[in-house]
Amino acid sequence: MMSANWTRDIPAGGSAAPFRLSDFRGYNHDAKVVIGTTLTDDVVVNRASNPQWRVLPYIYNGSDSSNLNVDDIQISGRKLGDFYMAMRLSYNGYTVYACSSDIVRNRPYIQIDLSKVPDAMLDNKATAMFFLCSDYFEQRTNWIIQDLQYCLYSDDNNKSVIGFTVKEQALFTMLTEEIGASLGVYYPVGNYHLESSPLILRTAGDIYLKCTFRNRTSGNYQVALSQLTGSSQNWWNGSVRKSPLAFYNVDGSPVSGAITIPPNSTVQYVIMWRYSYRNNVQTSPPFNVTIKGNVNFSYLYNGVNVEVSNETAPFYVQSSD
């Protein structure tokens, strides 16, 4: 299907197909494409900020009688306007198919839910191919043969096959720069980069992380704190993911709801974390246990969890006796 081309039958000469100037009476040298993608270049989209990607096909609906329209072309007895427009996204054996919600004559768009694209496709250049089919289908990862399926018309201004890269880039990042065993008293994480010199905490494992939030966009960015989660080890050397216990301004006043980061700027907040968490089982933590204390944060963008932690030096913490 990807190698198929739209063709036209032209006179070949002879009694069956003679060359006659009268056949070209009213020929429109400036005729418009009947249907196309309007895509001319490869696509790169960040699913963190755009989980739903749409393309609105070009469909000629002018009044020029010398220009073909979607009712002038039939494929296997079916008018072009009664087809659905669809796309196939493929990479290294993985595929995703998406379909327009209505038939071509009603000028629909194709929408693909990028949150459901396999992670194996992330940051890799996949191939997007656009085609026509006879029946509607929900987004899926495998293809069921339909009665009619044809490659979409393609030219330099309406490419039917393009490169398509799905990225997952955070719109803001977080860097843990200082840590402390109590609110208001912090030290650089570099002070505790050796396992032999950890930050001593109470057995509950409460730690305060002074973090720098960096906005990567050109507008104010509001971070909903309920969408922020972190993962770390606990005193039992198990890995846990959970929501932070609390948020504070650097002066120690509590913060709730959301924080705003100015355009292309940074702000600092303090996050309270606890290492004694053990999958909701209340078990006394062991004494004198040393673990790597780094907390990796992720943010829920439109249904997609994206890592927002910046690279930071490792630091160690220890439960006191």
Secondary structure, DSSP 8 states (H G I E B T S, - for coil): -TT---------SSSSS---GGGGTT--TT---SEE----S-EEEETTT-SEEEE--EE-----TTS--TTT-EETTEEGGGSEEEEEEEETTEEEEEEBSS-GGG---EEEEGGGS-GGGTTSEEEEEEEEESS----BSS----S-EEE---BTTB-SEEEEEEE---SEEEEEEEEEEETTEEEEGGGG-STTS-EEE-TT-EEEEEEEEEE-SSS-EEEEGGGEEEEEE-TTS-EEEE--SEEE-TTS-EE-SEEEE-TT-EEEEEEEEES---TT------SS-EEE---EEEEEETTEEEE-B------EEEE--
